[in-house]
């Protein structure tokens, strides 16, 4: 099991949204039954021992 996940911030209609950017973070987002994550979700993920890596759209390609 990896201990880090990758997340990406995207601006959607002027609102900054946090999207999963790796398979592990997508699985964690599926557990919340949402497509995006919020601050509360991030705190819970950190409490599970994961570290967060932020990526941008240019690093994804």
HTML snippet that shows the backbone in 3Dmol.js (N, CA, C, O; Angstrom):
<script src="https://3Dmol.org/build/3Dmol-min.js"></script>
<div id="view" style="width:600px;height:400px;position:relative"></div>
<script>
const pdb = `
ATOM      1  N   UNK A   1       0.840  -1.181   0.000  1.00  0.00           N
ATOM      2  CA  UNK A   1       0.000   0.000   0.000  1.00  0.00           C
ATOM      3  C   UNK A   1       0.884   1.243   0.000  1.00  0.00           C
ATOM      4  O   UNK A   1       1.828   1.347   0.782  1.00  0.00           O
ATOM      5  N   UNK A   2       0.569   2.167  -0.873  1.00  0.00           N
ATOM      6  CA  UNK A   2       1.314   3.417  -0.891  1.00  0.00           C
ATOM      7  C   UNK A   2       0.811   4.327   0.218  1.00  0.00           C
ATOM      8  O   UNK A   2      -0.361   4.278   0.589  1.00  0.00           O
ATOM      9  N   UNK A   3       1.688   5.142   0.736  1.00  0.00           N
ATOM     10  CA  UNK A   3       1.289   6.023   1.818  1.00  0.00           C
ATOM     11  C   UNK A   3       1.112   7.457   1.354  1.00  0.00           C
ATOM     12  O   UNK A   3       0.909   8.351   2.176  1.00  0.00           O
ATOM     13  N   UNK A   4       1.186   7.691   0.063  1.00  0.00           N
ATOM     14  CA  UNK A   4       0.924   9.030  -0.443  1.00  0.00           C
ATOM     15  C   UNK A   4      -0.125   8.952  -1.550  1.00  0.00           C
ATOM     16  O   UNK A   4      -0.228   7.960  -2.273  1.00  0.00           O
ATOM     17  N   UNK A   5      -0.886  10.015  -1.653  1.00  0.00           N
ATOM     18  CA  UNK A   5      -1.877  10.111  -2.722  1.00  0.00           C
ATOM     19  C   UNK A   5      -1.636  11.411  -3.469  1.00  0.00           C
ATOM     20  O   UNK A   5      -1.041  12.348  -2.936  1.00  0.00           O
ATOM     21  N   UNK A   6      -2.104  11.457  -4.701  1.00  0.00           N
ATOM     22  CA  UNK A   6      -1.953  12.648  -5.531  1.00  0.00           C
ATOM     23  C   UNK A   6      -3.317  13.292  -5.721  1.00  0.00           C
ATOM     24  O   UNK A   6      -4.302  12.630  -6.046  1.00  0.00           O
ATOM     25  N   UNK A   7      -3.343  14.606  -5.508  1.00  0.00           N
ATOM     26  CA  UNK A   7      -4.569  15.381  -5.686  1.00  0.00           C
ATOM     27  C   UNK A   7      -4.282  16.569  -6.579  1.00  0.00           C
ATOM     28  O   UNK A   7      -3.144  17.025  -6.690  1.00  0.00           O
ATOM     29  N   UNK A   8      -5.334  17.063  -7.213  1.00  0.00           N
ATOM     30  CA  UNK A   8      -5.203  18.181  -8.133  1.00  0.00           C
ATOM     31  C   UNK A   8      -6.303  19.198  -7.845  1.00  0.00           C
ATOM     32  O   UNK A   8      -7.455  18.823  -7.621  1.00  0.00           O
ATOM     33  N   UNK A   9      -5.953  20.475  -7.850  1.00  0.00           N
ATOM     34  CA  UNK A   9      -6.946  21.539  -7.678  1.00  0.00           C
ATOM     35  C   UNK A   9      -7.309  22.077  -9.052  1.00  0.00           C
ATOM     36  O   UNK A   9      -6.436  22.443  -9.838  1.00  0.00           O
ATOM     37  N   UNK A  10      -8.600  22.121  -9.333  1.00  0.00           N
ATOM     38  CA  UNK A  10      -9.106  22.678 -10.581  1.00  0.00           C
ATOM     39  C   UNK A  10     -10.107  23.772 -10.247  1.00  0.00           C
ATOM     40  O   UNK A  10     -10.848  23.681  -9.268  1.00  0.00           O
ATOM     41  N   UNK A  11     -10.116  24.802 -11.075  1.00  0.00           N
ATOM     42  CA  UNK A  11     -11.086  25.880 -10.915  1.00  0.00           C
ATOM     43  C   UNK A  11     -12.306  25.552 -11.772  1.00  0.00           C
ATOM     44  O   UNK A  11     -12.202  25.411 -12.991  1.00  0.00           O
ATOM     45  N   UNK A  12     -13.458  25.434 -11.123  1.00  0.00           N
ATOM     46  CA  UNK A  12     -14.697  25.117 -11.818  1.00  0.00           C
ATOM     47  C   UNK A  12     -15.687  26.247 -11.538  1.00  0.00           C
ATOM     48  O   UNK A  12     -16.167  26.405 -10.416  1.00  0.00           O
ATOM     49  N   UNK A  13     -15.982  27.025 -12.571  1.00  0.00           N
ATOM     50  CA  UNK A  13     -16.878  28.175 -12.435  1.00  0.00           C
ATOM     51  C   UNK A  13     -16.441  29.087 -11.291  1.00  0.00           C
ATOM     52  O   UNK A  13     -17.274  29.598 -10.542  1.00  0.00           O
ATOM     53  N   UNK A  14     -15.128  29.287 -11.162  1.00  0.00           N
ATOM     54  CA  UNK A  14     -14.586  30.173 -10.155  1.00  0.00           C
ATOM     55  C   UNK A  14     -14.392  29.544  -8.782  1.00  0.00           C
ATOM     56  O   UNK A  14     -13.867  30.196  -7.881  1.00  0.00           O
ATOM     57  N   UNK A  15     -14.800  28.303  -8.603  1.00  0.00           N
ATOM     58  CA  UNK A  15     -14.621  27.598  -7.330  1.00  0.00           C
ATOM     59  C   UNK A  15     -13.474  26.613  -7.470  1.00  0.00           C
ATOM     60  O   UNK A  15     -13.403  25.862  -8.442  1.00  0.00           O
ATOM     61  N   UNK A  16     -12.568  26.621  -6.482  1.00  0.00           N
ATOM     62  CA  UNK A  16     -11.463  25.671  -6.507  1.00  0.00           C
ATOM     63  C   UNK A  16     -11.923  24.345  -5.918  1.00  0.00           C
ATOM     64  O   UNK A  16     -12.380  24.282  -4.777  1.00  0.00           O
ATOM     65  N   UNK A  17     -11.797  23.290  -6.713  1.00  0.00           N
ATOM     66  CA  UNK A  17     -12.241  21.959  -6.325  1.00  0.00           C
ATOM     67  C   UNK A  17     -11.029  21.027  -6.267  1.00  0.00           C
ATOM     68  O   UNK A  17     -10.083  21.181  -7.039  1.00  0.00           O
ATOM     69  N   UNK A  18     -11.066  20.060  -5.347  1.00  0.00           N
ATOM     70  CA  UNK A  18      -9.965  19.107  -5.185  1.00  0.00           C
ATOM     71  C   UNK A  18     -10.374  17.784  -5.818  1.00  0.00           C
ATOM     72  O   UNK A  18     -11.338  17.147  -5.393  1.00  0.00           O
ATOM     73  N   UNK A  19      -9.624  17.382  -6.841  1.00  0.00           N
ATOM     74  CA  UNK A  19      -9.911  16.150  -7.568  1.00  0.00           C
ATOM     75  C   UNK A  19      -8.834  15.109  -7.315  1.00  0.00           C
ATOM     76  O   UNK A  19      -7.663  15.460  -7.174  1.00  0.00           O
ATOM     77  N   UNK A  20      -9.204  13.842  -7.254  1.00  0.00           N
ATOM     78  CA  UNK A  20      -8.196  12.780  -7.133  1.00  0.00           C
ATOM     79  C   UNK A  20      -7.378  12.677  -8.417  1.00  0.00           C
ATOM     80  O   UNK A  20      -7.903  12.872  -9.513  1.00  0.00           O
ATOM     81  N   UNK A  21      -6.081  12.368  -8.275  1.00  0.00           N
ATOM     82  CA  UNK A  21      -5.209  12.295  -9.448  1.00  0.00           C
ATOM     83  C   UNK A  21      -4.418  10.988  -9.506  1.00  0.00           C
ATOM     84  O   UNK A  21      -3.472  10.874 -10.287  1.00  0.00           O
ATOM     85  N   UNK A  22      -4.795  10.002  -8.689  1.00  0.00           N
ATOM     86  CA  UNK A  22      -4.168   8.681  -8.751  1.00  0.00           C
ATOM     87  C   UNK A  22      -5.232   7.648  -8.366  1.00  0.00           C
ATOM     88  O   UNK A  22      -6.312   8.002  -7.891  1.00  0.00           O
ATOM     89  N   UNK A  23      -4.920   6.402  -8.571  1.00  0.00           N
ATOM     90  CA  UNK A  23      -5.903   5.348  -8.307  1.00  0.00           C
ATOM     91  C   UNK A  23      -6.292   5.274  -6.835  1.00  0.00           C
ATOM     92  O   UNK A  23      -7.461   5.061  -6.513  1.00  0.00           O
ATOM     93  N   UNK A  24      -5.325   5.448  -5.943  1.00  0.00           N
ATOM     94  CA  UNK A  24      -5.628   5.383  -4.508  1.00  0.00           C
ATOM     95  C   UNK A  24      -6.550   6.517  -4.099  1.00  0.00           C
ATOM     96  O   UNK A  24      -7.506   6.305  -3.354  1.00  0.00           O
ATOM     97  N   UNK A  25      -6.266   7.732  -4.585  1.00  0.00           N
ATOM     98  CA  UNK A  25      -7.123   8.863  -4.224  1.00  0.00           C
ATOM     99  C   UNK A  25      -8.504   8.732  -4.858  1.00  0.00           C
ATOM    100  O   UNK A  25      -9.490   9.186  -4.278  1.00  0.00           O
ATOM    101  N   UNK A  26      -8.590   8.120  -6.035  1.00  0.00           N
ATOM    102  CA  UNK A  26      -9.901   7.883  -6.654  1.00  0.00           C
ATOM    103  C   UNK A  26     -10.713   6.895  -5.823  1.00  0.00           C
ATOM    104  O   UNK A  26     -11.924   7.055  -5.671  1.00  0.00           O
ATOM    105  N   UNK A  27     -10.052   5.884  -5.291  1.00  0.00           N
ATOM    106  CA  UNK A  27     -10.725   4.909  -4.432  1.00  0.00           C
ATOM    107  C   UNK A  27     -11.227   5.573  -3.158  1.00  0.00           C
ATOM    108  O   UNK A  27     -12.350   5.317  -2.723  1.00  0.00           O
ATOM    109  N   UNK A  28     -10.398   6.427  -2.556  1.00  0.00           N
ATOM    110  CA  UNK A  28     -10.816   7.135  -1.348  1.00  0.00           C
ATOM    111  C   UNK A  28     -11.984   8.077  -1.635  1.00  0.00           C
ATOM    112  O   UNK A  28     -12.888   8.213  -0.811  1.00  0.00           O
ATOM    113  N   UNK A  29     -11.968   8.729  -2.806  1.00  0.00           N
ATOM    114  CA  UNK A  29     -13.079   9.606  -3.185  1.00  0.00           C
ATOM    115  C   UNK A  29     -14.350   8.787  -3.389  1.00  0.00           C
ATOM    116  O   UNK A  29     -15.440   9.240  -3.039  1.00  0.00           O
ATOM    117  N   UNK A  30     -14.221   7.590  -3.948  1.00  0.00           N
ATOM    118  CA  UNK A  30     -15.383   6.722  -4.124  1.00  0.00           C
ATOM    119  C   UNK A  30     -16.003   6.334  -2.792  1.00  0.00           C
ATOM    120  O   UNK A  30     -17.221   6.183  -2.693  1.00  0.00           O
ATOM    121  N   UNK A  31     -15.178   6.172  -1.772  1.00  0.00           N
ATOM    122  CA  UNK A  31     -15.693   5.855  -0.440  1.00  0.00           C
ATOM    123  C   UNK A  31     -16.562   6.990   0.109  1.00  0.00           C
ATOM    124  O   UNK A  31     -17.503   6.749   0.866  1.00  0.00           O
ATOM    125  N   UNK A  32     -16.241   8.226  -0.279  1.00  0.00           N
ATOM    126  CA  UNK A  32     -17.042   9.373   0.168  1.00  0.00           C
ATOM    127  C   UNK A  32     -18.282   9.576  -0.701  1.00  0.00           C
ATOM    128  O   UNK A  32     -19.143  10.401  -0.393  1.00  0.00           O
ATOM    129  N   UNK A  33     -18.360   8.810  -1.795  1.00  0.00           N
ATOM    130  CA  UNK A  33     -19.460   8.910  -2.763  1.00  0.00           C
ATOM    131  C   UNK A  33     -19.558  10.290  -3.394  1.00  0.00           C
ATOM    132  O   UNK A  33     -20.646  10.775  -3.707  1.00  0.00           O
ATOM    133  N   UNK A  34     -18.385  10.916  -3.575  1.00  0.00           N
ATOM    134  CA  UNK A  34     -18.301  12.217  -4.231  1.00  0.00           C
ATOM    135  C   UNK A  34     -17.200  12.168  -5.279  1.00  0.00           C
ATOM    136  O   UNK A  34     -16.306  11.324  -5.210  1.00  0.00           O
ATOM    137  N   UNK A  35     -17.265  13.073  -6.248  1.00  0.00           N
ATOM    138  CA  UNK A  35     -16.217  13.155  -7.261  1.00  0.00           C
ATOM    139  C   UNK A  35     -15.056  14.014  -6.801  1.00  0.00           C
ATOM    140  O   UNK A  35     -13.939  13.872  -7.297  1.00  0.00           O
ATOM    141  N   UNK A  36     -15.317  14.911  -5.851  1.00  0.00           N
ATOM    142  CA  UNK A  36     -14.273  15.784  -5.327  1.00  0.00           C
ATOM    143  C   UNK A  36     -14.141  15.567  -3.828  1.00  0.00           C
ATOM    144  O   UNK A  36     -15.004  14.965  -3.190  1.00  0.00           O
ATOM    145  N   UNK A  37     -13.048  16.070  -3.286  1.00  0.00           N
ATOM    146  CA  UNK A  37     -12.805  15.954  -1.851  1.00  0.00           C
ATOM    147  C   UNK A  37     -12.851  17.351  -1.229  1.00  0.00           C
ATOM    148  O   UNK A  37     -12.620  18.344  -1.919  1.00  0.00           O
ATOM    149  N   UNK A  38     -13.144  17.432   0.053  1.00  0.00           N
ATOM    150  CA  UNK A  38     -13.145  18.717   0.750  1.00  0.00           C
ATOM    151  C   UNK A  38     -12.180  18.645   1.935  1.00  0.00           C
ATOM    152  O   UNK A  38     -11.524  17.626   2.150  1.00  0.00           O
ATOM    153  N   UNK A  39     -12.103  19.720   2.688  1.00  0.00           N
ATOM    154  CA  UNK A  39     -11.173  19.806   3.805  1.00  0.00           C
ATOM    155  C   UNK A  39     -11.369  18.717   4.834  1.00  0.00           C
ATOM    156  O   UNK A  39     -10.396  18.167   5.350  1.00  0.00           O
ATOM    157  N   UNK A  40     -12.601  18.401   5.135  1.00  0.00           N
ATOM    158  CA  UNK A  40     -12.897  17.347   6.117  1.00  0.00           C
ATOM    159  C   UNK A  40     -12.397  15.998   5.605  1.00  0.00           C
ATOM    160  O   UNK A  40     -11.826  15.213   6.363  1.00  0.00           O
ATOM    161  N   UNK A  41     -12.613  15.736   4.326  1.00  0.00           N
ATOM    162  CA  UNK A  41     -12.133  14.487   3.728  1.00  0.00           C
ATOM    163  C   UNK A  41     -10.610  14.401   3.824  1.00  0.00           C
ATOM    164  O   UNK A  41     -10.063  13.342   4.133  1.00  0.00           O
ATOM    165  N   UNK A  42      -9.927  15.517   3.559  1.00  0.00           N
ATOM    166  CA  UNK A  42      -8.466  15.521   3.607  1.00  0.00           C
ATOM    167  C   UNK A  42      -7.961  15.246   5.016  1.00  0.00           C
ATOM    168  O   UNK A  42      -6.971  14.535   5.186  1.00  0.00           O
ATOM    169  N   UNK A  43      -8.615  15.791   6.015  1.00  0.00           N
ATOM    170  CA  UNK A  43      -8.209  15.533   7.400  1.00  0.00           C
ATOM    171  C   UNK A  43      -8.369  14.060   7.745  1.00  0.00           C
ATOM    172  O   UNK A  43      -7.511  13.484   8.415  1.00  0.00           O
ATOM    173  N   UNK A  44      -9.456  13.447   7.297  1.00  0.00           N
ATOM    174  CA  UNK A  44      -9.674  12.026   7.564  1.00  0.00           C
ATOM    175  C   UNK A  44      -8.639  11.161   6.836  1.00  0.00           C
ATOM    176  O   UNK A  44      -8.147  10.177   7.387  1.00  0.00           O
ATOM    177  N   UNK A  45      -8.317  11.536   5.604  1.00  0.00           N
ATOM    178  CA  UNK A  45      -7.319  10.796   4.834  1.00  0.00           C
ATOM    179  C   UNK A  45      -5.956  10.898   5.515  1.00  0.00           C
ATOM    180  O   UNK A  45      -5.232   9.906   5.608  1.00  0.00           O
ATOM    181  N   UNK A  46      -5.604  12.091   5.990  1.00  0.00           N
ATOM    182  CA  UNK A  46      -4.334  12.271   6.705  1.00  0.00           C
ATOM    183  C   UNK A  46      -4.315  11.443   7.983  1.00  0.00           C
ATOM    184  O   UNK A  46      -3.274  10.899   8.350  1.00  0.00           O
ATOM    185  N   UNK A  47      -5.451  11.341   8.664  1.00  0.00           N
ATOM    186  CA  UNK A  47      -5.494  10.571   9.907  1.00  0.00           C
ATOM    187  C   UNK A  47      -5.295   9.076   9.642  1.00  0.00           C
ATOM    188  O   UNK A  47      -4.920   8.337  10.552  1.00  0.00           O
ATOM    189  N   UNK A  48      -5.537   8.628   8.430  1.00  0.00           N
ATOM    190  CA  UNK A  48      -5.283   7.236   8.051  1.00  0.00           C
ATOM    191  C   UNK A  48      -3.808   6.983   7.741  1.00  0.00           C
ATOM    192  O   UNK A  48      -3.407   5.844   7.502  1.00  0.00           O
ATOM    193  N   UNK A  49      -3.001   8.050   7.746  1.00  0.00           N
ATOM    194  CA  UNK A  49      -1.572   7.897   7.522  1.00  0.00           C
ATOM    195  C   UNK A  49      -1.100   8.252   6.124  1.00  0.00           C
ATOM    196  O   UNK A  49       0.075   8.060   5.810  1.00  0.00           O
ATOM    197  N   UNK A  50      -1.968   8.756   5.291  1.00  0.00           N
ATOM    198  CA  UNK A  50      -1.577   9.151   3.935  1.00  0.00           C
ATOM    199  C   UNK A  50      -0.963  10.538   3.941  1.00  0.00           C
ATOM    200  O   UNK A  50      -1.349  11.397   4.733  1.00  0.00           O
ATOM    201  N   UNK A  51      -0.005  10.748   3.051  1.00  0.00           N
ATOM    202  CA  UNK A  51       0.501  12.089   2.796  1.00  0.00           C
ATOM    203  C   UNK A  51      -0.041  12.528   1.441  1.00  0.00           C
ATOM    204  O   UNK A  51      -0.347  11.698   0.585  1.00  0.00           O
ATOM    205  N   UNK A  52      -0.154  13.824   1.258  1.00  0.00           N
ATOM    206  CA  UNK A  52      -0.774  14.359   0.049  1.00  0.00           C
ATOM    207  C   UNK A  52       0.272  15.021  -0.819  1.00  0.00           C
ATOM    208  O   UNK A  52       1.042  15.862  -0.354  1.00  0.00           O
ATOM    209  N   UNK A  53       0.294  14.635  -2.088  1.00  0.00           N
ATOM    210  CA  UNK A  53       1.129  15.276  -3.097  1.00  0.00           C
ATOM    211  C   UNK A  53       0.199  16.049  -4.017  1.00  0.00           C
ATOM    212  O   UNK A  53      -0.766  15.503  -4.552  1.00  0.00           O
ATOM    213  N   UNK A  54       0.504  17.329  -4.191  1.00  0.00           N
ATOM    214  CA  UNK A  54      -0.320  18.155  -5.076  1.00  0.00           C
ATOM    215  C   UNK A  54       0.328  18.173  -6.458  1.00  0.00           C
ATOM    216  O   UNK A  54       1.531  18.404  -6.582  1.00  0.00           O
ATOM    217  N   UNK A  55      -0.460  17.932  -7.479  1.00  0.00           N
ATOM    218  CA  UNK A  55       0.025  17.962  -8.855  1.00  0.00           C
ATOM    219  C   UNK A  55      -0.795  18.983  -9.628  1.00  0.00           C
ATOM    220  O   UNK A  55      -1.910  19.332  -9.241  1.00  0.00           O
ATOM    221  N   UNK A  56      -0.217  19.455 -10.733  1.00  0.00           N
ATOM    222  CA  UNK A  56      -0.991  20.328 -11.600  1.00  0.00           C
ATOM    223  C   UNK A  56      -1.221  19.634 -12.928  1.00  0.00           C
ATOM    224  O   UNK A  56      -0.665  18.565 -13.179  1.00  0.00           O
ATOM    225  N   UNK A  57      -2.027  20.228 -13.768  1.00  0.00           N
ATOM    226  CA  UNK A  57      -2.438  19.584 -15.006  1.00  0.00           C
ATOM    227  C   UNK A  57      -1.240  19.276 -15.912  1.00  0.00           C
ATOM    228  O   UNK A  57      -1.275  18.301 -16.663  1.00  0.00           O
ATOM    229  N   UNK A  58      -0.193  20.083 -15.852  1.00  0.00           N
ATOM    230  CA  UNK A  58       0.971  19.869 -16.709  1.00  0.00           C
ATOM    231  C   UNK A  58       1.792  18.658 -16.270  1.00  0.00           C
ATOM    232  O   UNK A  58       2.453  18.030 -17.096  1.00  0.00           O
ATOM    233  N   UNK A  59       1.756  18.327 -14.985  1.00  0.00           N
ATOM    234  CA  UNK A  59       2.475  17.159 -14.501  1.00  0.00           C
ATOM    235  C   UNK A  59       1.730  15.869 -14.807  1.00  0.00           C
ATOM    236  O   UNK A  59       2.332  14.795 -14.811  1.00  0.00           O
ATOM    237  N   UNK A  60       0.444  15.959 -15.060  1.00  0.00           N
ATOM    238  CA  UNK A  60      -0.376  14.761 -15.303  1.00  0.00           C
ATOM    239  C   UNK A  60      -0.054  14.136 -16.661  1.00  0.00           C
ATOM    240  O   UNK A  60      -0.159  12.919 -16.807  1.00  0.00           O
ATOM    241  N   UNK A  61       0.326  14.920 -17.636  1.00  0.00           N
ATOM    242  CA  UNK A  61       0.518  14.419 -18.999  1.00  0.00           C
ATOM    243  C   UNK A  61       1.800  13.647 -19.162  1.00  0.00           C
ATOM    244  O   UNK A  61       2.095  13.165 -20.256  1.00  0.00           O
TER     245      UNK A  61
END
`;
const viewer = $3Dmol.createViewer("view");
viewer.addModel(pdb, "pdb");
viewer.setStyle({}, {cartoon: {color: "spectrum"}});
viewer.zoomTo();
viewer.render();
</script>
